Amino acid sequence: MTKAILAASAAALLLVTSQAVTAASVTVFTDETSYYNALESYTLVDFEGIAPANGYGTPEGGAYTVNTASVVDGVTFTADGGTLGVISATHSVLGTPYPSDVLFSNNGYALTADLTTAGSGYTAVAGTFGSLLNDALEATVTIMGLSGILATETLTTEEFGVGNPISFLGFTVHGDEIVSVTFDATGNFEGIDDFSFGLASVPVTPALPLLGGAIGLLGLTRRKRAA
């Protein structure tokens, strides 16, 4: 009877431990340096020059229309229900202001980045998020994995183009992969720049030593019974 109880306990612990190993865990970064230090590799998406030659305006002269969906570095960006635009703006990255083209949803619809068109297995994603018209907006950034929603973060955005620090958010995932990111500023003109995706560094998994300890404890109990 005791052996059966011990065997059942070990099996239950193994099941719980296995779930701990495979369950997705997400780390959220609001600091760019810490985020990039946690990566093994990444691709930084640049929106300069992605507009067609017959687009409206120029990067230096204001907004122009691209398409309902635009593929940059393999990532498919979509304005959900609207169209995309690009505008030249100046904002701060790591404390240094610089001009850059910003991708935005020009009809106020949520902006989604689909990573599946760039490949698979990505476990890190980040971007600088802001509004084209207003600052101090409540917005959400949602990352989706193969298993469903991995994280939803609320942030207060600032306005691109007026020198304000733009809200940075980065995510690393273990136990799943990121398939898409959606930025929704509740009907305002959502903008994103410095979008990156790639691989997070592999963490040390604490569940495996726990499993080894359980097996060792089971063996010790058996030795005591034998003695």
C-alpha positions as CSV (number, residue, x, y, z in Angstrom):
1,M,0.0,0.0,0.0
2,T,2.8,2.4,0.9
3,K,4.6,1.7,-2.3
4,A,1.5,2.4,-4.3
5,I,1.0,5.7,-2.4
6,L,4.6,6.7,-3.1
7,A,4.4,5.8,-6.7
8,A,1.2,7.8,-7.1
9,S,2.7,10.8,-5.4
10,A,5.8,10.6,-7.6
11,A,3.6,10.4,-10.7
12,A,1.5,13.4,-9.6
13,L,4.7,15.4,-8.9
14,L,6.1,14.5,-12.3
15,L,2.9,15.7,-13.9
16,V,2.9,19.0,-12.1
17,T,6.6,19.5,-12.8
18,S,6.2,18.7,-16.5
19,Q,3.4,21.3,-16.7
20,A,5.7,23.8,-15.0
21,V,8.4,23.2,-17.6
22,T,6.1,23.5,-20.6
23,A,3.8,26.3,-19.4
24,A,4.5,29.6,-21.1
25,S,6.1,32.4,-19.1
26,V,6.3,36.0,-20.2
27,T,8.6,38.8,-19.1
28,V,7.6,42.4,-19.9
29,F,10.3,45.1,-20.3
30,T,9.8,48.8,-20.2
31,D,13.5,49.5,-20.5
32,E,15.2,49.0,-23.9
33,T,18.6,48.2,-22.6
34,S,17.3,45.4,-20.3
35,Y,15.2,44.0,-23.1
36,Y,18.1,43.8,-25.6
37,N,20.4,42.3,-23.0
38,A,17.9,39.5,-22.6
39,L,18.0,38.5,-26.3
40,E,20.1,35.9,-28.1
41,S,19.4,37.5,-31.5
42,Y,16.9,39.9,-33.1
43,T,15.9,41.7,-36.3
44,L,15.1,45.4,-36.1
45,V,12.4,46.4,-38.5
46,D,12.9,49.8,-40.3
47,F,10.0,51.6,-41.9
48,E,12.1,54.0,-43.9
49,G,11.3,54.0,-47.6
50,I,8.5,51.4,-47.5
51,A,6.0,53.6,-49.3
52,P,5.4,52.9,-53.0
53,A,6.9,55.4,-55.5
54,N,3.4,56.8,-56.3
55,G,2.4,57.2,-52.7
56,Y,1.0,60.4,-51.3
57,G,3.6,62.8,-50.2
58,T,7.1,61.9,-49.0
59,P,8.7,60.7,-45.8
60,E,9.9,64.2,-45.1
61,G,6.6,65.9,-46.1
62,G,4.1,64.1,-44.0
63,A,1.8,61.1,-44.2
64,Y,1.3,58.9,-47.2
65,T,-0.8,55.8,-47.8
66,V,0.8,52.5,-48.2
67,N,-1.5,49.5,-48.4
68,T,-4.0,47.8,-46.1
69,A,-1.2,45.4,-45.3
70,S,2.5,46.0,-45.7
71,V,5.3,43.4,-45.4
72,V,8.6,44.7,-43.9
73,D,11.5,42.3,-43.2
74,G,9.0,39.5,-43.5
75,V,6.5,40.8,-40.9
76,T,3.0,41.6,-42.2
77,F,1.7,44.8,-40.7
78,T,-2.1,45.4,-40.9
79,A,-4.4,48.2,-39.9
80,D,-7.4,46.1,-38.7
81,G,-10.3,47.5,-40.8
82,G,-8.3,50.5,-42.1
83,T,-5.2,51.3,-44.1
84,L,-1.6,52.0,-43.1
85,G,0.3,55.2,-43.4
86,V,3.9,56.4,-42.8
87,I,4.9,59.7,-41.3
88,S,8.2,61.3,-40.4
89,A,8.6,62.0,-36.7
90,T,11.3,62.8,-34.2
91,H,11.4,61.0,-30.9
92,S,13.8,59.8,-28.3
93,V,15.5,56.4,-28.1
94,L,17.7,55.7,-25.1
95,G,17.6,59.4,-24.4
96,T,18.8,60.5,-27.9
97,P,16.2,62.2,-30.2
98,Y,16.4,61.3,-33.9
99,P,14.1,61.5,-36.9
100,S,12.5,58.3,-38.1
101,D,9.6,57.1,-40.3
102,V,6.7,55.8,-38.1
103,L,4.2,53.2,-39.3
104,F,0.6,54.0,-38.2
105,S,-3.0,53.1,-38.7
106,N,-4.4,56.2,-40.4
107,N,-8.1,55.4,-39.7
108,G,-7.7,54.8,-36.0
109,Y,-7.9,51.1,-36.2
110,A,-5.8,48.7,-34.2
111,L,-2.4,48.0,-35.7
112,T,-1.3,44.3,-35.9
113,A,2.1,42.8,-36.7
114,D,1.9,39.1,-37.9
115,L,5.2,37.3,-37.3
116,T,4.2,34.1,-39.0
117,T,5.1,35.5,-42.4
118,A,8.6,36.0,-41.2
119,G,9.1,32.4,-40.0
120,S,8.4,30.7,-36.7
121,G,9.9,30.1,-33.3
122,Y,10.2,33.8,-32.3
123,T,10.3,34.3,-28.5
124,A,11.0,38.1,-28.3
125,V,9.2,41.1,-29.6
126,A,9.3,44.9,-28.9
127,G,8.5,48.3,-30.2
128,T,8.0,51.9,-29.4
129,F,4.3,52.8,-29.4
130,G,2.7,56.2,-29.6
131,S,-0.2,58.3,-31.0
132,L,-0.1,60.5,-34.1
133,L,-2.6,63.1,-32.7
134,N,-2.8,63.0,-28.9
135,D,-0.7,62.2,-25.9
136,A,-1.6,60.6,-22.6
137,L,-3.8,58.0,-24.3
138,E,-4.6,54.7,-22.7
139,A,-3.7,51.9,-25.1
140,T,-3.1,48.2,-25.0
141,V,-0.5,45.9,-26.5
142,T,-1.5,42.3,-26.8
143,I,0.8,39.4,-27.9
144,M,-0.5,36.2,-29.2
145,G,1.1,32.8,-29.1
146,L,0.3,29.4,-30.4
147,S,-1.6,28.7,-27.3
148,G,-3.6,32.0,-27.4
149,I,-3.2,35.3,-25.6
150,L,0.2,35.4,-23.9
151,A,0.1,38.9,-22.4
152,T,-1.9,42.1,-22.6
153,E,-0.2,45.3,-21.3
154,T,-1.8,48.7,-20.8
155,L,0.3,51.7,-21.4
156,T,-0.1,55.5,-21.6
157,T,1.3,56.6,-25.0
158,E,2.8,59.9,-25.9
159,E,2.6,61.7,-29.2
160,F,5.1,61.1,-32.0
161,G,6.7,64.1,-33.5
162,V,6.8,66.5,-30.5
163,G,10.0,65.2,-28.9
164,N,8.2,63.3,-26.1
165,P,9.6,59.9,-25.0
166,I,7.6,57.2,-26.7
167,S,6.4,54.2,-24.7
168,F,8.6,51.2,-25.1
169,L,7.4,47.7,-24.5
170,G,9.3,44.5,-25.0
171,F,8.3,40.9,-24.3
172,T,10.2,37.6,-24.0
173,V,8.4,34.3,-23.9
174,H,9.5,30.8,-22.8
175,G,7.4,27.7,-23.4
176,D,5.6,29.1,-26.4
177,E,6.3,31.3,-29.5
178,I,4.9,34.7,-30.5
179,V,2.7,34.8,-33.6
180,S,1.4,38.3,-33.6
181,V,1.3,41.7,-31.7
182,T,-1.7,44.1,-31.7
183,F,-1.5,47.7,-30.6
184,D,-4.9,49.4,-29.9
185,A,-5.2,53.0,-28.7
186,T,-9.0,52.9,-28.7
187,G,-9.8,54.6,-32.0
188,N,-6.9,57.0,-32.2
189,F,-4.1,57.0,-34.7
190,E,-1.8,54.2,-33.4
191,G,1.9,54.5,-34.4
192,I,4.8,52.1,-34.0
193,D,8.5,52.4,-34.6
194,D,11.7,50.4,-33.9
195,F,9.8,47.1,-34.1
196,S,12.0,44.1,-33.3
197,F,11.6,40.4,-33.1
198,G,13.8,37.5,-32.5
199,L,15.0,35.0,-29.9
200,A,15.2,35.3,-26.1
201,S,18.1,33.9,-24.2
202,V,17.4,30.5,-22.7
203,P,16.6,30.7,-19.0
204,V,17.7,28.3,-16.3
205,T,14.7,26.1,-15.5
206,P,14.2,25.6,-11.8
207,A,11.7,22.8,-12.2
208,L,14.2,20.1,-13.2
209,P,16.2,20.1,-9.9
210,L,12.9,19.9,-8.2
211,L,12.1,16.7,-10.1
212,G,15.5,15.3,-9.3
213,G,15.0,16.0,-5.6
214,A,11.7,14.2,-5.7
215,I,13.2,11.1,-7.3
216,G,16.0,11.2,-4.7
217,L,13.5,11.4,-1.9
218,L,11.6,8.4,-3.3
219,G,14.8,6.4,-3.5
220,L,15.8,7.3,0.1
221,T,12.4,6.2,1.4
222,R,12.8,2.8,-0.4
223,R,16.2,2.3,1.0
224,K,14.9,3.0,4.6
225,R,12.2,0.4,4.0
226,A,14.7,-2.1,2.8
227,A,16.9,-1.5,5.8
